[in-house]
Amino acid sequence: MKMKDEYAYKKSLVFSICYVGFATIALFSMFPESLLHGDWALMSLLITFPVSIISFGVIYSGAENSQLIILVIQIVMFLLTWYLLYKSFKR
């Protein structure tokens, strides 16, 4: 792996973990029984809108096992975000 590719790989990985991780924490904080429940969650969902909109729809629909569904969706979003950022940084 070339130096530029390795740099793009690491940078895209760290950014994806932070961005999608922040969105995931905010999504789980939307549940009233959550310890982190608060007004900050809505603002953070607006910041992370591109990776949290589908999971927010799952919360809004009130589906059963919604926390598991949200986790699966966010894992897919993480992988997609990581891939797109890696391709973008690699240029």
Helices and strands as residue ranges (DSSP letters): H 3-28, H 40-47, H 49-61, H 66-90
